[in-house]
Amino acid sequence: MKTNGSGQLSFGSLGPGDVPSLDAAKVTSGTLPIARGGTGLTSYGNNIVLISNGTGSALSSLNCAFGQVIKFDVSGFAGCDADNSGVASQWTTTGSDIYYSTGNVGIGTATPSAHLKLQVVGAAASKTNIIATGANVDLSLSNTQLLKAPGGSAITLSNMADGGSYTLVISDTTEQMYTFSGCTNSYFSPTNDLTVGQSSYSILVVVDGANTNCYINWVTGFN
């Protein structure tokens, strides 16, 4: 984002030392004229928002009221939005598989539920992160983790997200009663005990104030 020296902003590549600035006297009414990715910014008055194709030629323009938020979709200019709640029209990407509608995102559905910020119609999977040796698990890498040789009973969890649901599969020929650091409190069902061979742990993370609580369902003895 750049200024053109007259208190107007344009969207485009920033160069070294480019610092955006505003002259409050120039935006006391109407909206600030804006160009997208352009050179040769042209103003048609305080209230006109101008979209440029990079050479100064206008692609579209709109009279936005003062205080309205200027919206862009994947095609470029989308419209004026008084309450910043989203553009009324949907935008689509990736072969019309991803949709945005009034603040909600749908994958595989053009009409995501108003009660869901994200709705997926179809299968969703997180590719397994395989840890060949060691017991340090970075949960930001995947919701599914395979520990092939943890080398002990203490598992260290990092980058847990509040509300996150994770699956840890542990392959260990030695009987272990695993513990999980990174959790303020760990609640096991069934009661934590020794494993037998292959084991799976499903961990639900709930942050309550200063406490990170881990609710852990586990099954062992897979053959």
N, C-alpha and C positions, 0 to 999 in steps of 0.2 A: 504494500500500500504506500503511495507517494502523494506528496502535495505538489501542486503546480505553481506555487509561489503566490497564489491568490486565495489561499484558504480552502481550495478545492482538493478532494482526494481522488486518486485513481488507483485501481487494483492492477497490479502487474508485478514484474520482477523487481526486487530491491537491490540496489547497488551499495557498495561500502559507504557508510555515512548517511544513507537515506533514513531520515527520521521524520515520521508524520507529525504534523502540527495543525492546530485549528485556530482560526481567528474568530472568537465568539461573536464579534460584531457582524460577521458575515452569515451567521446561522440563527439570527434572532427570529426569523420567520421563514416559512417554507421549509424545504430540505436542502441539504448540500448537493450541488450537482456532482455526479459521480460518473467516471468512465471506467470500463472494465478492460484491463489489459491494454490500454490504448495510449497512443501519442496524439497530440493535437486535440486536447480536450476542448469541447465547445459547450458554452452555457447558453440556454435560452430563457434565463430568468431563475430566480431563487427556487422556484417550485419544481423545476424540471429535473428528472433523473435521466441521464443520457448513458446508454450502453454503447461502447465503441468496439469495433472489430480489430483494433490494433493499429489502424492507419488513420483514425480520426473520423471514419465514416460511421454514421449512426445506424445501429441495428434496430433499436427500439427506444422509446422514451415514455415516461409516465409522470404525471403530476401527483406526487406523494404529499400528504398533509404533514405539517410539522410534527415531529415526535413519532411518526410511524417508522417502523423498522423495514429496511430494504432487504428483500429476500432474493436469494439466488438458488436455482436448482442445478441439476447436472448439465442442463443445456445453456445455462447462463442466467439472465434476468428472469425473475419469477413474479415479482409484484410488491405491493406495499402491504404491510401487516401492522395494524395498530397495536396489538397486544403481544406480539412476538410469539404467538401460539403455533405458528406454522403456516405454510402456504396452503391455500384451499385446494389447489390442484395437486395431484400426485405426481411424483417423478419416479422414473424407473431406470434401472441400470442392469448390466449383466444379462442381456437378453430378456428383459422384462421379468426377471426373477425376484428382484428386490424392489419394494415399494415403500414410499413414504407418504403418510396421509395424516394431516392435522396432528402432528406430534408423535405419531405411532409408526413403527416400522414393521413391515410384513415381509417374510421370506416365503415365497411360494403361494402367497395370497395377496390380492390387490386391495383387500378390505380388512386390514388388521383390526382386531377388536378394540373398541374404545377403552376397554378395561385393562389392556395389555400394552405396555410400551414396546414389547417385541413379541411377535407371534410367528411361529414357524410351522408351516404345513408341509409335512414330509419328514424324513429321517434327518437327525442331526447327530453328528459324532465328533468327538475330539480324538485325534490320532494319538495313540499311545506313545508316551515318552519312556524310552527304555534306559534304565540305569544299570550298566553292566556290573559295576562294583560300587560299594559304598551305600550309605544310608541317608544322604542329604537329598531332600526332595524339594525341588523348586516347582511349586504348584502353578506358577504363571506359565509354565511350558505346556501343560496339558491338564485336563481334568482326569485323565487316566494315566497311571504310572505303573511301570513294572520294575521291581527291584529284584535283580537276578542273583545278587550275592551281597546282602546287606552287611555281613560280617559282624553282627551283634544284634542285640535286642532293642537298642535305642535308635528311633527314627527321628530325624530332624526335618521339620516342615517349615518352609518359608513361603512368603508371598501368598498367604491365605486371604481370601476375600470374604467379607461378611455376606452370608447367604450362599456361599459357594458350596457345591456338592462335588466331592472328589472320590475316586476309586483307586486304591492302592492294591496291587497284586504282588505278593511276596513269595518268591521261590527260595526255600531254605530247607536243606536236609536236616539241620539241627533244630531240635525243639526249642522254641523261644516264647517268652511272654513279652510282646512288643509294647513299648511305650512311645509316646509321640510328643516331642518338645515343640514349642510354638503354641500349644494350647494351655490356657490358664487352668482350665478344668477339662478332664476327659471323662466322658460318660460312656460306658461300654454296655452293649447288649449283644450276646449274653455277657456275663461277668468276664472280665479279662482273665485269660488263662494261657497255658502252653499250647502252641500250635503243633500240628502234625502234617508235615509236608507242605503242599501248596495252600496258600491262604489268601483271602480277599477281605479288604477293609473298606467300607463305605463311610465317608466322613462328611458330616454336615456341619458347617461353621456358622455359629451364631455369636455375634459380638454384642455384649450387653454392658454398656459403660466401658470400664477398663478391663473387663474380662472377655477373653476369647474362648468360648465354650465349644468343644468338639464332641458331637454326638456320633458315636462310632458303632456301626453294626458290622459284625465280622463272622466269617465262616471259614473253617479250616478242614483239612483232610481231603482236598481234591486229589483225585488219582488219575 
